[in-house]
Amino acid sequence: MTKSDFDPRYKDVETLGQLKKTEWASVSVKEEIRQNLITKIQSGDPLFPGIKGYDQSVIPELQHALLARHDFILLGLRGQAKTKILRQLTSFLDEYIPVVKGSEINDDPLNPISKQARERIEEQGDDTPIEWIHRSRRYGEKLATPDTAVADLIGDIDPIKAAAQKLTLADQNVINFGLVPRTNRGIFAINELPDLQPRIQVALLNIMQERDIQIRGFNVRIPLDVLMVFSANPEDYTNRGSIITPLKDRIDSQIMTHYPREITIGIEITEQEAWTSRNDRVRVEVPEIMKELLEQTAFEARESEYIDQKSGVSTRMTITAMEQMISSAERRALVNNEVEVTVRVTDLFHTVPALTGKLELVYEGEQEGALNVAKHIIGKAVKRTFGRYFPDPEEQKKQEDTSIYEPVLNWFAEGNTLEISDDMPEKKYRKALSGITGLQRIVEKKVNPDHTEKKYVFMDFVIEALHQHSMLGKEDLEDRRSYSDMLGSMLGSMDDFDDFENFDE
């Protein structure tokens, strides 16, 4: 680790004696975080870069907890940036701090707590070597699992160490410290806390209140200096376990996270996290309307009666769906030897594999099937988004004036159909859409897109939306979708049924 931002006052400080001659003073980790947070707030520096949608909710509550020197827990459904927030807490630590060189638990040279460090200082005095550790080494994390043991978190006696160093098991130097004491003078996070067995949670009680640990067989207590932070899904309290009441009581602050509350915030998160800039042979353009449709799909999923809302719909769904959508357009360009391609409505439906793996269905959803639920949600997103750009087709039908959609519907009523295949080249795509009477006029009148590519995407969008409003029939085939007059489509289905009835005649 390079010391590019290392305080020049401590550049050459390598022993305890040299450290004593400097202005450096011991301070608790919570006070250190508090002071650095105050500095950042006053300077206007971003506190949690890349965390979006929490400016008026979660982030102020985090500041309150840190200013109060509280241990805290983040409670929220999956995919709400809980772990990402916890890992960014290291930015509030000092760039470097001194420790007794070789210490297993980051002993403060001016206030050592382990027997090993104290003995070394007694022997070497001011010549005791010290080292400066970067703040990245002061963060520890454990995903709670049912098989986690007290030894993993706190520590245990190590008979191998005792044998190797010829020590008795009563000697403190045979202790093998766990993850928490090894993060002394730092931040320790436990993710999915309810998954930790109750008897293991009990082992954390002393750390949370008395700020010390006690390892089996030793009467001595080792005082730790650590900020304890946790994350949990509130629904997991009943599904997989619970946080024992004494531990819950010792966690000073409980902060609730949430999903994006605005479409624009969701789009920003997806763009930030998804792999969109591929720097490959094909340049893929994603129109804003397609980003909006994708994000609206997540919003619809979070309200759907087919989906278990207690489980939640992770923001990872839109991230992977965006990557799938881009890949669908990219593949089409490669098939047609095109160097530029624009994402279409067809590509939106190719996100279904990304959706089905992220949705936990209730009984009704299981009955419908994951594939049908995903398509249903996309359809609702199309319908909802359409209302933000174009007049409601149902309301248009009730008006005395001619509906703006009538020329398009009449074109289909005349027996015309529109087929758009997954791999349709751009020229054929535009030609097919341009042949529909009145379609281009609707788009130009209502949205007037600034680029030709966007115009055709909007034209495609109008056709799909008219289908979602039950004004056009649609047949989903393996590699294409076919739109036709709604009445003709229904009659065709009836003819197919009659053919089936007469099959045995």
C-alpha positions as CSV (number, residue, x, y, z in Angstrom):
1,M,0.0,0.0,0.0
2,T,1.5,3.3,-1.0
3,K,1.4,6.2,1.3
4,S,0.5,8.9,-1.2
5,D,-1.7,10.8,1.2
6,F,0.3,9.9,4.3
7,D,0.7,12.7,6.8
8,P,4.3,13.9,6.4
9,R,4.6,14.4,10.1
10,Y,4.6,10.7,10.6
11,K,6.4,9.7,7.5
12,D,9.6,8.5,9.3
13,V,8.0,7.4,12.5
14,E,8.9,3.7,12.9
15,T,9.3,3.2,16.7
16,L,7.3,3.8,19.8
17,G,9.8,6.4,21.0
18,Q,9.5,8.4,17.8
19,L,5.7,8.2,18.0
20,K,5.7,9.7,21.5
21,K,7.5,12.7,20.2
22,T,4.8,13.5,17.7
23,E,1.3,15.1,18.1
24,W,-0.4,11.8,17.5
25,A,-2.9,10.8,20.2
26,S,-5.0,7.7,20.8
27,V,-8.7,8.1,20.1
28,S,-11.5,5.6,20.0
29,V,-12.6,4.4,16.6
30,K,-16.1,5.8,17.1
31,E,-14.7,9.2,18.0
32,E,-12.3,9.0,15.0
33,I,-15.3,8.3,12.7
34,R,-17.3,11.1,14.3
35,Q,-14.6,13.7,13.8
36,N,-13.9,12.7,10.2
37,L,-17.7,12.8,9.5
38,I,-17.9,16.3,10.9
39,T,-15.1,17.4,8.6
40,K,-16.8,15.9,5.6
41,I,-20.1,17.4,6.3
42,Q,-18.7,20.8,6.8
43,S,-16.6,20.6,3.6
44,G,-19.5,19.3,1.5
45,D,-17.7,16.2,0.4
46,P,-20.0,13.3,-0.7
47,L,-20.5,11.0,2.2
48,F,-21.6,7.8,0.4
49,P,-20.6,8.0,-3.3
50,G,-22.7,5.9,-5.6
51,I,-25.6,5.4,-3.1
52,K,-28.6,6.9,-4.8
53,G,-32.1,7.6,-3.6
54,Y,-31.2,7.8,0.1
55,D,-30.3,11.5,0.4
56,Q,-33.5,12.4,2.4
57,S,-33.9,9.2,4.3
58,V,-31.2,6.7,5.0
59,I,-28.1,8.9,4.7
60,P,-29.3,11.5,7.3
61,E,-30.1,8.6,9.7
62,L,-26.6,7.2,9.2
63,Q,-25.1,10.5,10.0
64,H,-27.1,10.7,13.2
65,A,-26.0,7.3,14.3
66,L,-22.3,7.9,13.5
67,L,-22.4,11.4,15.2
68,A,-23.9,9.7,18.3
69,R,-21.2,7.0,18.2
70,H,-23.8,4.3,17.8
71,D,-23.5,0.7,16.7
72,F,-26.3,0.2,14.2
73,I,-28.2,-2.2,12.0
74,L,-29.5,-1.7,8.4
75,L,-32.9,-3.3,7.9
76,G,-34.2,-3.8,4.4
77,L,-35.2,-6.2,1.7
78,R,-32.7,-7.7,-0.7
79,G,-30.9,-5.5,-3.2
80,Q,-31.1,-2.2,-1.2
81,A,-27.4,-1.4,-1.0
82,K,-27.0,-2.4,2.6
83,T,-23.6,-4.1,2.2
84,K,-22.4,-1.4,-0.1
85,I,-23.1,1.2,2.5
86,L,-21.4,-0.7,5.3
87,R,-18.2,-1.2,3.2
88,Q,-18.1,2.6,2.5
89,L,-17.9,3.3,6.3
90,T,-14.1,2.9,6.0
91,S,-14.0,6.3,4.3
92,F,-14.6,7.9,7.7
93,L,-11.5,6.3,9.2
94,D,-8.1,8.0,9.3
95,E,-6.0,7.2,6.2
96,Y,-3.4,5.4,8.4
97,I,-3.0,4.6,12.1
98,P,0.0,3.2,14.0
99,V,0.0,-0.3,15.5
100,V,2.5,-2.4,17.3
101,K,4.3,-4.3,14.5
102,G,3.2,-7.9,14.3
103,S,0.2,-7.4,16.5
104,E,-2.7,-9.7,15.7
105,I,-5.4,-7.3,17.0
106,N,-4.0,-3.9,15.9
107,D,-2.7,-3.0,19.3
108,D,-2.4,0.8,19.9
109,P,1.3,1.4,20.7
110,L,0.3,3.9,23.4
111,N,-2.4,1.7,24.9
112,P,-1.7,-2.0,24.1
113,I,-4.4,-4.5,25.2
114,S,-3.0,-7.9,24.2
115,K,-0.5,-9.8,26.3
116,Q,1.8,-10.2,23.3
117,A,2.0,-6.4,22.6
118,R,2.4,-5.5,26.3
119,E,5.3,-8.0,26.7
120,R,7.0,-6.7,23.6
121,I,6.8,-3.1,24.8
122,E,8.1,-4.1,28.3
123,E,11.1,-5.7,26.6
124,Q,11.9,-3.2,23.9
125,G,10.5,0.0,25.4
126,D,10.8,3.0,23.0
127,D,12.6,0.8,20.5
128,T,9.4,-1.2,19.9
129,P,8.8,-1.2,16.2
130,I,5.5,0.1,14.9
131,E,3.8,0.0,11.5
132,W,1.1,2.2,9.9
133,I,-1.9,0.3,8.6
134,H,-4.2,1.6,5.9
135,R,-7.9,2.1,6.7
136,S,-8.8,-0.7,4.2
137,R,-7.3,-3.2,6.7
138,R,-9.5,-2.0,9.5
139,Y,-12.7,-3.4,8.1
140,G,-13.9,-6.9,8.8
141,E,-17.0,-8.6,7.6
142,K,-18.8,-11.9,8.1
143,L,-21.8,-13.3,6.4
144,A,-23.9,-14.9,9.1
145,T,-24.5,-18.6,8.4
146,P,-26.0,-21.3,10.7
147,D,-22.6,-23.0,11.0
148,T,-20.8,-19.9,12.3
149,A,-19.1,-20.7,15.6
150,V,-18.0,-18.6,18.5
151,A,-14.4,-19.4,17.6
152,D,-14.9,-17.8,14.2
153,L,-16.1,-14.5,15.6
154,I,-14.4,-14.3,19.0
155,G,-11.6,-16.8,19.2
156,D,-10.5,-20.0,20.9
157,I,-7.5,-21.8,22.4
158,D,-5.0,-23.0,19.7
159,P,-3.3,-26.2,20.9
160,I,-1.1,-26.3,17.8
161,K,0.3,-22.8,18.7
162,A,0.8,-23.9,22.3
163,A,2.8,-27.0,21.1
164,A,4.8,-25.0,18.6
165,Q,5.8,-22.3,21.1
166,K,6.0,-24.7,24.0
167,L,3.4,-22.8,26.0
168,T,0.8,-24.1,28.5
169,L,-2.9,-23.8,27.6
170,A,-3.2,-21.3,30.5
171,D,-1.0,-18.9,28.7
172,Q,-2.8,-16.0,26.9
173,N,-0.4,-16.3,24.0
174,V,-2.1,-19.5,22.9
175,I,-5.3,-17.7,22.0
176,N,-6.2,-17.7,18.4
177,F,-8.2,-14.5,18.0
178,G,-11.4,-14.5,15.9
179,L,-12.6,-12.0,13.3
180,V,-13.9,-9.4,15.7
181,P,-10.8,-8.9,17.8
182,R,-8.6,-8.9,14.7
183,T,-10.7,-5.9,13.6
184,N,-9.9,-4.1,16.9
185,R,-9.7,-0.3,16.3
186,G,-11.8,-0.7,13.2
187,I,-15.3,-1.6,11.9
188,F,-16.8,-5.1,11.9
189,A,-19.9,-5.9,9.9
190,I,-22.2,-9.0,10.2
191,N,-24.5,-9.4,7.3
192,E,-27.8,-11.3,7.5
193,L,-27.7,-11.2,11.3
194,P,-30.8,-13.3,11.9
195,D,-29.1,-16.3,10.3
196,L,-26.7,-16.4,13.3
197,Q,-27.6,-19.0,15.8
198,P,-29.0,-17.5,19.1
199,R,-26.1,-19.0,21.2
200,I,-23.6,-17.3,18.9
201,Q,-25.5,-14.0,19.2
202,V,-25.1,-14.3,22.9
203,A,-21.3,-14.2,22.4
204,L,-21.7,-10.7,21.0
205,L,-23.4,-9.2,24.1
206,N,-20.2,-8.3,25.9
207,I,-18.7,-6.7,22.9
208,M,-21.9,-4.6,22.4
209,Q,-22.2,-3.4,26.0
210,E,-19.0,-3.9,28.0
211,R,-16.8,-3.6,24.9
212,D,-14.7,-6.6,25.8
213,I,-14.3,-10.3,25.0
214,Q,-13.7,-13.3,27.1
215,I,-12.3,-16.5,25.6
216,R,-12.9,-19.8,27.3
217,G,-10.8,-20.7,30.2
218,F,-9.3,-17.2,30.7
219,N,-10.4,-14.9,33.5
220,V,-8.8,-11.9,31.8
221,R,-11.1,-9.8,29.6
222,I,-9.6,-8.0,26.6
223,P,-11.2,-4.6,26.0
224,L,-11.9,-4.0,22.3
225,D,-12.4,-0.8,20.4
226,V,-14.7,-1.6,17.5
227,L,-17.7,-0.2,15.7
228,M,-20.2,-3.0,15.3
229,V,-22.6,-2.7,12.3
230,F,-25.1,-5.2,11.0
231,S,-27.5,-5.8,8.1
232,A,-30.7,-7.9,8.0
233,N,-33.8,-8.6,6.0
234,P,-36.7,-7.9,8.4
235,E,-38.7,-10.8,6.9
236,D,-35.9,-13.2,7.7
237,Y,-36.8,-12.8,11.4
238,T,-39.6,-15.4,10.8
239,N,-38.3,-17.2,7.8
240,R,-34.9,-18.3,9.0
241,G,-34.3,-17.0,12.5
242,S,-34.4,-14.0,14.8
243,I,-32.3,-11.4,16.6
244,I,-32.3,-12.3,20.3
245,T,-33.9,-9.5,22.4
246,P,-30.8,-8.7,24.5
247,L,-28.7,-8.2,21.3
248,K,-31.4,-6.2,19.7
249,D,-31.5,-4.0,22.8
250,R,-27.8,-3.4,22.6
251,I,-27.8,-2.2,18.9
252,D,-28.2,1.5,19.4
253,S,-29.8,2.5,16.1
254,Q,-32.0,0.7,13.6
255,I,-32.1,2.2,10.1
256,M,-34.6,1.2,7.5
257,T,-33.5,1.0,3.8
258,H,-35.9,1.0,0.8
259,Y,-36.1,0.6,-2.9
260,P,-35.9,3.6,-5.3
261,R,-39.0,5.8,-4.9
262,E,-38.7,7.5,-8.3
263,I,-38.2,6.0,-11.8
264,T,-35.3,8.5,-12.4
265,I,-33.4,7.3,-9.4
266,G,-33.9,3.7,-10.4
267,I,-32.6,4.5,-13.9
268,E,-29.5,6.1,-12.4
269,I,-28.8,3.1,-10.2
270,T,-29.1,0.7,-13.1
271,E,-26.9,2.8,-15.4
272,Q,-24.3,3.0,-12.6
273,E,-24.2,-0.7,-11.9
274,A,-25.0,-2.4,-15.2
275,W,-22.3,-3.4,-17.7
276,T,-23.3,-1.1,-20.5
277,S,-20.0,0.2,-22.0
278,R,-18.7,-2.9,-23.7
279,N,-16.2,-1.2,-26.0
280,D,-16.7,-4.0,-28.5
281,R,-17.4,-4.3,-32.2
282,V,-21.0,-3.1,-31.9
283,R,-22.2,0.2,-30.4
284,V,-25.5,-0.3,-28.6
285,E,-27.7,2.8,-28.1
286,V,-30.3,2.5,-25.3
287,P,-33.1,5.2,-25.7
288,E,-34.4,6.8,-22.6
289,I,-37.8,5.3,-23.2
290,M,-36.3,1.8,-23.0
291,K,-34.6,2.6,-19.7
292,E,-37.8,3.9,-18.4
293,L,-39.7,0.8,-19.5
294,L,-37.2,-1.4,-17.8
295,E,-37.3,0.5,-14.5
296,Q,-41.1,0.6,-14.6
297,T,-41.1,-3.2,-14.9
298,A,-39.4,-3.3,-11.5
299,F,-41.9,-0.9,-10.0
300,E,-44.8,-3.0,-11.4
301,A,-43.2,-6.1,-9.9
302,R,-43.0,-4.5,-6.5
303,E,-46.8,-4.0,-6.6
304,S,-47.8,-7.2,-8.3
305,E,-50.2,-9.6,-6.6
306,Y,-48.4,-12.5,-8.1
307,I,-45.1,-11.7,-6.4
308,D,-44.1,-12.2,-2.7
309,Q,-43.6,-8.6,-1.6
310,K,-42.1,-9.8,1.7
311,S,-39.2,-11.2,-0.3
312,G,-38.9,-8.0,-2.3
313,V,-37.7,-7.3,-5.9
314,S,-34.0,-6.6,-5.9
315,T,-32.4,-3.7,-7.8
316,R,-30.2,-6.5,-9.2
317,M,-33.1,-7.5,-11.3
318,T,-33.0,-4.3,-13.4
319,I,-29.2,-4.4,-13.6
320,T,-29.2,-7.9,-15.0
321,A,-32.2,-7.1,-17.2
322,M,-30.4,-4.1,-18.7
323,E,-27.4,-6.3,-19.5
324,Q,-29.7,-8.9,-21.1
325,M,-31.5,-6.2,-23.1
326,I,-28.3,-4.8,-24.5
327,S,-27.0,-8.3,-25.3
328,S,-30.2,-9.0,-27.3
329,A,-29.6,-5.9,-29.4
330,E,-25.9,-6.6,-29.7
331,R,-26.6,-10.2,-31.0
332,R,-29.0,-8.8,-33.6
333,A,-26.4,-6.4,-34.9
334,L,-23.8,-9.2,-35.1
335,V,-26.2,-11.4,-37.0
336,N,-26.8,-8.5,-39.5
337,N,-23.2,-7.3,-39.6
338,E,-24.3,-3.9,-38.2
339,V,-21.8,-1.7,-36.3
340,E,-24.5,0.3,-34.5
341,V,-27.8,-0.8,-33.1
342,T,-30.7,0.6,-31.1
343,V,-32.5,-1.3,-28.3
344,R,-36.1,-2.1,-29.3
345,V,-39.3,-3.3,-27.6
346,T,-38.4,-6.8,-28.7
347,D,-35.2,-6.6,-26.6
348,L,-37.3,-5.7,-23.6
349,F,-39.1,-9.0,-23.8
350,H,-35.7,-10.8,-24.0
351,T,-35.1,-9.7,-20.3
352,V,-37.5,-12.4,-19.1
353,P,-34.7,-14.8,-18.1
354,A,-33.3,-12.0,-15.9
355,L,-36.7,-11.5,-14.3
356,T,-37.8,-15.0,-13.6
357,G,-34.8,-15.8,-11.5
358,K,-35.3,-12.7,-9.3
359,L,-39.0,-13.0,-8.6
360,E,-40.4,-15.0,-5.6
361,L,-43.9,-16.0,-6.6
362,V,-46.9,-16.4,-4.3
363,Y,-49.4,-19.3,-4.9
364,E,-51.3,-17.4,-7.6
365,G,-48.1,-16.6,-9.4
366,E,-47.0,-20.2,-9.3
367,Q,-50.2,-21.2,-10.9
368,E,-49.7,-18.7,-13.7
369,G,-46.1,-19.7,-14.2
370,A,-42.9,-17.6,-13.9
371,L,-42.7,-16.9,-17.6
372,N,-46.3,-15.6,-17.9
373,V,-45.9,-13.5,-14.7
374,A,-42.8,-11.9,-16.2
375,K,-44.5,-11.1,-19.5
376,H,-47.5,-9.8,-17.6
377,I,-45.4,-7.4,-15.6
378,I,-43.6,-6.1,-18.7
379,G,-47.0,-5.6,-20.3
380,K,-48.2,-3.5,-17.3
381,A,-45.0,-1.5,-17.5
382,V,-45.6,-0.8,-21.1
383,K,-49.2,0.3,-20.4
384,R,-48.2,2.5,-17.4
385,T,-45.3,4.2,-19.3
386,F,-47.4,4.8,-22.4
387,G,-49.8,6.9,-20.3
388,R,-46.9,9.3,-19.6
389,Y,-46.3,10.1,-23.3
390,F,-49.5,9.5,-25.2
391,P,-53.3,9.9,-24.6
392,D,-55.2,7.0,-23.1
393,P,-56.7,5.0,-26.0
394,E,-59.8,4.2,-23.9
395,E,-60.5,7.9,-23.3
396,Q,-59.8,8.6,-27.0
397,K,-62.6,6.2,-27.9
398,K,-65.1,8.1,-25.8
399,Q,-64.4,11.5,-27.4
400,E,-66.6,12.9,-30.1
401,D,-63.5,13.8,-32.1
402,T,-61.7,11.1,-34.1
403,S,-59.2,9.2,-32.0
404,I,-55.6,9.8,-32.9
405,Y,-55.2,6.0,-33.0
406,E,-58.0,5.4,-35.5
407,P,-55.8,5.5,-38.7
408,V,-53.5,2.9,-37.1
409,L,-56.4,0.7,-36.0
410,N,-58.1,1.0,-39.4
411,W,-54.9,-0.1,-41.1
412,F,-55.0,-3.3,-39.1
413,A,-58.8,-3.7,-39.5
414,E,-58.2,-3.8,-43.3
415,G,-56.5,-7.1,-42.8
416,N,-52.9,-5.9,-42.6
417,T,-50.4,-7.4,-40.1
418,L,-47.1,-6.3,-38.6
419,E,-44.4,-8.8,-38.0
420,I,-41.2,-7.9,-36.2
421,S,-38.6,-10.6,-35.8
422,D,-35.9,-10.7,-33.2
423,D,-33.2,-10.5,-35.9
424,M,-34.9,-8.0,-38.2
425,P,-32.3,-5.7,-39.8
426,E,-32.8,-1.9,-39.1
427,K,-33.9,-1.1,-42.7
428,K,-36.6,-3.8,-42.7
429,Y,-37.7,-2.7,-39.2
430,R,-38.1,0.9,-40.3
431,K,-39.9,-0.1,-43.5
432,A,-42.4,-2.3,-41.7
433,L,-43.3,0.4,-39.1
434,S,-43.4,3.2,-41.7
435,G,-46.0,1.3,-43.7
436,I,-48.6,1.6,-41.0
437,T,-50.9,4.5,-41.8
438,G,-50.9,7.3,-39.2
439,L,-48.3,5.7,-36.8
440,Q,-45.5,8.1,-37.6
441,R,-47.8,11.1,-37.2
442,I,-48.8,10.0,-33.7
443,V,-45.2,9.9,-32.6
444,E,-44.1,13.1,-34.2
445,K,-47.1,14.9,-32.7
446,K,-46.8,13.7,-29.2
447,V,-43.1,13.2,-28.5
448,N,-41.2,14.5,-31.5
449,P,-38.0,12.5,-30.9
450,D,-34.7,14.2,-31.8
451,H,-33.2,11.2,-33.5
452,T,-34.5,8.9,-36.3
453,E,-33.7,5.8,-34.2
454,K,-35.8,7.0,-31.3
455,K,-38.7,7.7,-33.6
456,Y,-38.9,4.1,-34.7
457,V,-38.6,2.8,-31.2
458,F,-41.5,5.0,-30.2
459,M,-43.5,3.8,-33.2
460,D,-42.8,0.2,-32.0
461,F,-43.8,1.2,-28.5
462,V,-47.2,2.6,-29.6
463,I,-48.1,-0.7,-31.4
464,E,-47.2,-2.8,-28.3
465,A,-49.1,-0.4,-26.0
466,L,-52.2,-0.6,-28.2
467,H,-52.0,-4.4,-27.8
468,Q,-51.7,-4.0,-24.0
469,H,-54.8,-1.8,-24.1
470,S,-56.6,-4.7,-25.9
471,M,-56.9,-2.8,-29.2
472,L,-54.6,-5.0,-31.3
473,G,-54.1,-8.7,-31.3
474,K,-50.6,-10.2,-30.8
475,E,-49.2,-13.6,-31.4
476,D,-45.8,-14.4,-29.8
477,L,-43.9,-16.8,-32.0
478,E,-40.5,-18.3,-31.3
479,D,-38.5,-15.6,-33.0
480,R,-40.9,-12.9,-33.7
481,R,-44.1,-11.1,-32.7
482,S,-47.1,-10.6,-35.0
483,Y,-49.7,-7.8,-34.5
484,S,-53.1,-7.9,-36.2
485,D,-56.6,-6.5,-35.8
486,M,-58.1,-7.5,-32.5
487,L,-61.4,-8.8,-33.9
488,G,-59.6,-10.6,-36.7
489,S,-57.3,-12.2,-34.2
490,M,-60.2,-13.4,-32.0
491,L,-62.0,-14.8,-35.1
492,G,-58.9,-16.5,-36.2
493,S,-58.6,-18.2,-32.8
494,M,-62.2,-19.3,-33.1
495,D,-61.4,-20.8,-36.5
496,D,-58.5,-22.7,-35.0
497,F,-60.8,-24.0,-32.3
498,D,-63.4,-25.1,-35.0
499,D,-60.6,-26.9,-36.9
500,F,-59.7,-28.7,-33.7
501,E,-63.4,-29.6,-33.1
502,N,-63.6,-31.1,-36.6
503,F,-60.3,-32.9,-36.4
504,D,-61.9,-36.3,-35.7
505,E,-64.7,-36.0,-38.3
